[in-house]
């Protein structure tokens, strides 16, 4: 088997990346909108634009990291486990991975006070849920259909958020160069 055969095709990667983009950018914009009322009272519009731009650029790198993790996993695991049904299983894993990252973000203040054994238990639970979801998605075609629908429908968000990301990159470059 050649090295390129270990990775899914581009047409299979795009829907999975679309799901990652949908969840990550939507969450990032919701967090921004939650903070916006207090920022309007305290800061200038240019600073708020900077906050938004830095958040968008960070989210872009976050989506690339998540996609890299999923592709790396597909490369390492046997083809029958992930690569052969990459769109459905990869999209489900992307959604669950985002869920666990969000849980860790929201409870970070509490998590840092936990003993290491309890934190490792949480990470093991997250890993177990990813493995179980991959097995369940492959075995139950009833669950595959809505996941495939979400993966194919989320493609528009790559273009919308891609435009917003380009705008954010320009703003970040202007703020750091000028």
Helices and strands as residue ranges (DSSP letters): G 3-6, H 10-42, H 45-76, G 83-85, H 86-106, H 108-111, H 116-139, H 141-153, H 155-177
